[in-house]
Amino acid sequence: MKILHTVQSYPPAEGGMAEVTRQLSERLVARGHSVTVATEKHPARTGACINGVEVVSFAVSGNSVNGIEGDVAGYERFLMESRFDVVANFAAQQWATDIALPLLSRIPSRKVFVPTGFSGLYSRRYRDYFRQLPEYMRQYDMNVFLSDCYRDIAFARKHGIDRLVLIPNGAAADEFMGPVEDIRLLLNLAAENFLILHVGSHTGVKGHKEAMEIFSRADIRDATLLIVGNEPDGGCGELCRARAELLNGSARFRIDGKRIIITTLSRQHTVSAYIAADLFLFPSNIECSPIVLFECMASRTPFLVTDVGNSAEIIDWSGAAGALLPSDPPAFLPRYGTLKSRFVEKLRIMLGLADDFTAVRANIPGSAALLESLYHDAVGREKMAQTGFRAWQERFTWEKITGEYETLYLNLIEGKA
């Protein structure tokens, strides 16, 4: 097969969708298929072939609501003139899909849409976008959803979209089953130190602040909270480091033997951190289908997560390898910035001038109590770890998931789907 995957960002860029498309694309190449990825330019990307995947980069950014800038015409020509057996658009609300939507009837391929959540579904600014979307979804040969219960598949069912299939996210066996370094040596942590891990970019919505608050409130000792994530411009990284420095210098942290480490790690060292961690803490504010939870299952790491995206569904799939953190009602004001800037942003949201993404916030006292409970329950953590690992091996390796995409693509080409 000749396959095209379109996605906003692709390695060396980091992020959930970049990782999903990388895993699928490279594994489909390994199965003998020709895979091209169309994505935005990245200054660190050298060459047009990465691990067998042809990468075509475009100087384009934005989406159809906020505005698209760059070589739109070049990307349009590429979509209409290239000849692929299957074209799969990954994620709505970004230029690589939004430019394709009005051109679907002119793209001479079997077409697949992987929405990945519809984060702006409840935003007034996206009202017209989602009013038009059902008609576009009907033009796809198949719509692939990561969850059977999240807002994107509910939207599809509400609008009578019948070409849909569930294919979840996963984690890679070749990463998590191979030899790894001891991250504790790198971080100078004792073997008996209780290691709590959080992995997520400093975008302001991954729950870094809440993770530190929960860790600080929990009555636990000789413990480290390791926060791993890249720091995009305008994110919360500087604020997180300042908060961590303040807590690390407090008398209570010194007495309890607590420490917060905020860092970036290579992918190899991040996998090592998963495997070394005693617990994964992920009080994120908004997600679709968090890959980090599948990576917890693969690394035998029990997890605590807010009720974001399909986290509850993943917990069920995993056989209770994790648990939901209690949540607070949504805050009236945006959570970051000065009081004045938060009021201004709230006013802009009310006037429909800014995005109002539905966010979840962990209840700090209740979450701290849950963390304390698992900290003291080594037997329970081990049971969660093994249950999740077995579920991952049976269903959620990228090897198995790639097979599901391969079967879907072949069936579409052969007219069987």
Beta strands, then each sheet from edge to edge (+ up, - down):
strand 1: 2-6
strand 2: 34-40
strand 3: 49-50
strand 4: 53-58
strand 5: 60-63
strand 6: 67-70
strand 7: 86-90
strand 8: 110-114
strand 9: 142-145
strand 10: 164-166
strand 11: 194-199
strand 12: 223-228
strand 13: 258-263
strand 14: 279-282
strand 15: 303-305
strand 16: 322-324
strand 17: 327-328
strand 18: 361-362
sheet 1: 3+ 4- 2- 1- 7- 8- 9- 10-
sheet 2: 5+ 6-
sheet 3: 13+ 12+ 11+ 14+ 15+ 16+
sheet 4: 17+ 18-
end
